[in-house]
Amino acid sequence: MKIYNTLTRKKEDFKSINKNEALIYVCGPTVYNYIHVGNARPMIVFDTLRRYLLYIGYNVKFVSNFTDIDDKIINIAKDKGVDFTDITKKYIDAYLEDSNALNLFESHTIHPRATEYVNEMIDFVKILEEKEIAYNVNGNVYFDISKAKDYGKLSKKNIDDLRAGARIDVSDEKRNPLDFALWKKRKEETEPAWESPWGLGRPGWHLECSVMAKHLLGNTIDIHAGGEDLQFPHHENEIAQSECCNDKIFANYWMHNGMITVDNEKMSKSKGNFFTIKDIQKEFSLEVVRLWILSTHYRNPLNFSREVMEQTKNGLDRMYNGKEHIERLLGICEEKENTDISKLLELREAFLDCMDDDLNTSDAISKLFELIRYSNTFDENTDLNLVRGAFKLISDFSSVLGLLYNEKDEVLDEEIEKLIEERQLARKNKDFKRADEIRDLLKEKNIELKDTKEGVIWKKV
């Protein structure tokens, strides 16, 4: 498999540290609000990466954190007059509810919370301080970026240009305007704080991921991932502090997904085009959201609109119709000899090639549609072995992509079966007018009937 490594700006063969094992860390949400559609993209993209690595034989250790201490969380809790943990619990629960509807592999995800690793963060900062890479100013501890080798190597930003453009405040206690906080002293008595060698305070945002990745995955990990907006300063700072602390490469591969626009404009609350996952769920299944996100290559920008979502919904319906058609044939077809399965083998190879090419889910989905179009040509005379092979492949492709996981509409199926029974009775009684009326009614519901020697089979078209 080839992965586009943001660090080198090129596709590279994926070679894990340990054979057949992949260590992946994905930056998770700051839990002060419901997740929005932009948050959902890395969740879905890197869940699909994990699914594919599992499919091709890797044992995957997957970590995605919750930032559960932050200025926004503290301010909201203060405004509402509640403990900050009331806020974080509410939105972690909401996240898990959304992630379940998005079919994320939560049972195999490690979700550390920043507040669970404060002691480890203190130890991490103490090492940097002992190495004279971190310095304490009145209870605030900063990372000295001048001590970091190749600072800017991920984002490719020129540090001299950044320094020249930085706002310099004469009262700023930092040695360098680009130095960043590792530990923040408590501002007021009501603010959550932990004891430390530098006094009461709390960890800085950049510190969290470095420490949790170190303790859960090791000093060097295979893949670190997140949105492209995190390249600088967050991921750049993670690299600096981790490599200075551990004296080892932090991550061998960096993957970043592109941003989402809404009706071709940047998402913004002030513009009224800011959509949470729960907002979208009022109109569309979150499986539609998953398919929509995977229908564009993860590194490309992605535009949200209702028109696109409707188109995606129609595509998902075609997938389900194809799957249900194959499921019905499983109970009808018989085994034959000398079946040609070369088309199935060709489609499987093409699907793997797409996924091996930097997780090209867009092209992989086109192979799933091609497979469904091919299987839609099957009828009751098709060899059962071919039907089974197509069903297995549809199941494999959809499992890797995390699609086709909702139960079909049994109420609709029961309604259709009753109409088919009524039509059969009408034909038996030679009431062909009523039989034709029912066929036309089913056609309006996009149901196609076919009379066979085994009875009537139907599919959605």
N, C-alpha and C positions, 0 to 999 in steps of 0.2 A: 504494500500500500504506500502511495505517495501522499505526503502532507505538505501544504504550503506553510513554510516556517516564516512567521513574521520577522524573526530575528535575522534571517539571512536573505529574506525577500525572494525565496525561490522554493520550488517543490523539491522535497527530499524523500528518499526511501525511509519509511518508518522502521527504526530499529530500537526496540525497547531495551531498557537497562537489563532486565531479567527476561530470559527466554519465555515466550508465551505469557507474559504478564505485562499489563499496561497500568501505569500509575497516573491518574488524571485528576487535576484540580481545576475547578471552574468557579470563578467568582460569583457568589450568590447575592441575593438582594439585601438591602438595608430595610429592616422590617418596621417601617413607620406608616405604610399605606398599602393598599391593594396593588398587586403587580399590574403593570400596563403591558400593552402589546409589544413594546420594545424590550421589556424584561423577558417576555416569552420566547423571543428568538434564540438567545443563547441556551435557554433551558431545553428547547426542542432540538436544536442543532447538535449540541454536544451529548444529549441523551441518545440521539441517532448514531453518533460516532461510537458511543459505548456499546449500543446494540450491535453495530456492525462488527466491532472488534470481538465481541462475544461470539458472533456467528461464525467468524473465521478462525476461532480457536483460542482466543486470548482469555486469560483470567483478568478481569478488570476491577481495579480498586478505584472507586469514583467518589470524590469528595467535592461537595458544594456547600459553602458556609452560609450562615445567617449572621449578618452584622446586627447585633442586638444591643449595641450601645453606641450612641451617635448624637450629635447636637440636635438633629431634627427630632429624634425620639425623645430626648430630654425636654425640648421645648414644647412638644405636643403634650407630653405627660404633665408638664407644669401648667399649661393652659387649661387642661381638663381636670387638674387637681387630683391626679391618680399616680400610682407608682409606675415607673417606666416599664416594669415587667408586664403590667396590664396591657400596655400598648403592644409590646413585642409578642406576647402570647396571642393576642387577637389576630395580628397579621401573619404570624407563622402558621396558625391554624388555617387562615384564609389561603395562604400560599399552598399548603398541602392539599387543600380542597381543590384549588385550581390545577395543581400539578397532577392530581389523580384524573381530572377531566381531560387533561392534555396527554394522558397515557405515559407519564414519565415513569421511569423504572425506580420508583421510590424505595421499594423493598431492598434494593441493592445500592442505595445512595447513603453515604455518610454525611450527616448534616451537623457539623460542629457549630456551636454558638460562641461568639467572641468572648462572652462573659465566663465561659467554662475554661478558658485558657489564659486568664490574666496572670497567674503565677508564672506560667511558662513564658509569657511575654516579658515579664519583669526580668527573668533570667536571661532572656535573649538580649534585652537592652543593656544589662550589666556587662555582658561579654563585649558588646560594642563600646561601652564606656571604658572598660579595661584596655581595649585596643586603641583608645583615644580617637575613635571614629564617631562617638556620640559625646555630647557635652550637655551639662546641666546648667540652666540659668533660672534661678529662683523657683525650682520645682518643675520647670518645663525642660524636657530632654529632647535635643535635636540631633538629627543625623547630619554630619558634615559631608556634603557631596564631593568636596575636593579630595576626600580620601577614597572615593569609589573609583575603581578602574573602569574606564570606558563608559562612564555615565552618559546615557543617551543612545546606547547601542541598539536598543529595541525600537525606540520611536524615531531614530535617525535625526533627532533634533540637535542642533549645534548649541552647546552649552554657553559659549560666549555670547551668542545672539540672545539666548534666553536670559542670561544675566543682565545684558544691556537693556533688554525690554522690561525687566521686572520692576515693579513699583518699589521704590526704596523709601521706607519710613524711618525718619531719624530716631524714632523711639523703638524701632524694631530691635528686639534683643538677640536675634539670630546673627551669626557671623556673616552669613551669606544669604541673600534674599531667596535663594533656591533651596536652602536647607529645609528639611521637613520635620514635623513633630513625631517623635516616637512615643512620648509620654506627655500628657497634658495635666497640669495641676488643676485642682478643683477651683472653680470660680466663686461658688457660693455654697453655703452649708447644706442647701436642699439638693444639691447636685449629687448624683450617684458617684461614689469614689471608692478606691481600694488603697490599702496601705502599700507603700513602696519605699525604697531607699531614698526617694526624692520627695517624700511626703504624700499626702492624699491626692489621688488623681485617677486617671483612666488612660487606656492605651490609645494611640493614634490609629487612624483608619488603615494606613498602609501596613502597619505592623501586623495586623491580625492574620492576614492570609499567609504571610511568610512563616509565622509561628505554627499555625494550624497545619500547613502543608508539611513542615518539618516534622512535626510530631505524629502525624497520621500517615505520611507517605515516605518520609526520609529526607535527607539533605539535598538530594538530587531527584527530581521527578521526570517522568517521560513527557507529559503534555500539560501545559498550563493554558487555560482558555478563558475567553470572555468577549465582551463587546469591544469594537475597535476604539471606542471612546475611552477605554481603560488603559490603552497603551501608554499614554502620558497624562498625568504623572504616576498613576497608581502602579502599573506593572513595572515601569522604569524604577520606581522606588523600591518595589519588592525585590527586584534583581539586585539593586545596590546593597540593601541591608542584608539580604540572605547570603550573597556571595562574600560580603565582608565578614559576616558572622561565622559562616561555615567553612570558608576557604574552598568552596566547591561550586561548580556550575549549578545554578538553581533549577532550571528546566531546559531540557534538550530541544523541545519543540514548543513554539508559541502559536496558538491559533486564535484568530479574531474574526468575529462575524461583522458584517456591514450593518449600517443603521436603517431604521424604518422611517419612512415619511408617510404622511396622511394626505391623500389627494395631492401628492407631489409637493407638499409643504412640510417643513420641520414640525414635529409634534410639539405642541405647546398648550398649556392650560389657558393662557391669555388669548389664544386664537380659537379656543373652543374645539380643538381637534385632538384632544387628549383622551384616549380610550383605555380604560382598564379592561382586563380580561373579563371581569364580571359584567361590564357594559356590553361587550361584544356577545357574551353568552345569552343575553336577552334576545338576540336576533339569530345567532348562529351557534351550531354545535361547536365545541372546542376542537373536535376532530377536524372540522373544516379549517380552523386556524392552523392546526398542525400541518395539514396538507398544503395550505397556502404558503406557509413559511418554507416548507421543504421543496416547493415547486420552483424556487429560485436558488441558485448556488449561494451558499452561506456567506461568501465574501462580497457578494454584490449587494448594492442597495436594494431595498424592497419597499414597494409602495402599497399602502392600505387604502382600499376604497370599497364601498358597498357593492359596486359593480363587479370588482374582482372577486369579492367573497361569494357573490351569487354564482359566478362562473365556476369557482372552486367547488362550491356545494354541488353543482350539477355534475362535475367530474367525479366527486366522491360517490354520488348516487350511482353513476355508471359502474364504478368499482364494485359497489355492493350488489348491483344487479348481476354483474358477471360472476361474482362469488356465489350468489344464491343459485344461479343457473347451473353451475358446476355441482353444487351440493345436491340439487335435485337429480342430476344425472347419475350421481353415485349410487342412488337407489334403484336405477332403471337399467343402466347399461350392463352388458355381459362381457366376459373376457374373451378375447380372440387371440389369434397367433400372428407373429411377424408384424407387430406394431412399430411404426416409424416414430421414434421419439426425438429425432434429430432437432426438430424445431424447439422443443423444450430445452434441450441441452444448449442450443445456440442462444436462447434467451437468458438462461442462467449465466452463461459465460459473459454475455453482454452486460447483464446487471452487475456482476462482480467487477467488471472492468470500469464501469461508471463509479462505483463506490470506492474502488481502489485509486481512482483519479481525484485525490483531494476531496473525498466525500461529495461527489457530484450527484446529489440527490435529485436534482432537476432532471438529468438524463435517466437516472435510475427509475424515476416515476414514469417516464415515457416507456420504459421497458415493461413496467407493470401494466400500463394501458395496452401495450402491444400484446402482452400475454392474455389479457382479458378479451381483446378483440379476436384473437386466435381461438380461445376456448369458447367464445360465443358461437363459433361455427359448428361446434359439436352438437350432436343430437342423440336420440336413443339408440342409433346404430353404431355410435362411436365405441371403440374398444374401451372397456372399463379400465384397463391399465393406463391408457392415455389420459382418461378422465382423472384417474388417481394422481398421475404425474403432474397434471396441470393444477389440480387442487393443492398438492404439496407445494408446488412452486409459488402459487398465489399466497399461500400461507406463509412461506419463507420470506418472500419479498415484503409482504405487508407487516410481518413481525419485525423485520430489520428496520423498516421505516416507521414502525409504531402506528400503523393504520389498520382499519377494518377491525376495530376492537369493540365496537358497540353491537349489542344484540339487534337483530333485524326486528322490524315492526311486526310483532306477532298479531296485533289487532288487525292490521291491514291484510296480513296473510290469511287470517281466518275469514275476513270479508270476501277476499278473492276466492277462496276455496268454496265458500257457500254459493257464490255466483256461478262458479264452474259447475257445482252439483246441480244447481237450478237449470243451467243450460243443458247439461246432460239429460236431465229429466224431460226438458222441453223437446229435445231431439228424439228421445225415446217415444214421446207422445206425438211426434211429427208436428210439433208446434214450432216450425222453423222460423216464423216471424219473431217469436220471443227469443229463440236461440240467437238469432242475428242481433237483436236488440242488446242482449247481454254481451255478445262479442264486441259490439260498438261501445258499450258502456266501459268495458274493460280496456278497450283501446284508448279511450279518453283518459284512463288512469295509467297509460303507458304500459299496459300489460298485453303481451303478445301470446296467443294461444297456438298450440300445435296438437292436432289429433293424431295419436299413435295407436298401434295395436295394444300397447300396454295401458292406454288411457290418455288423458290430456296432461301435457306438460305446459308450463307457462314460465315466462321470464319478463322482467321489467326491461324496457328499452328506452 
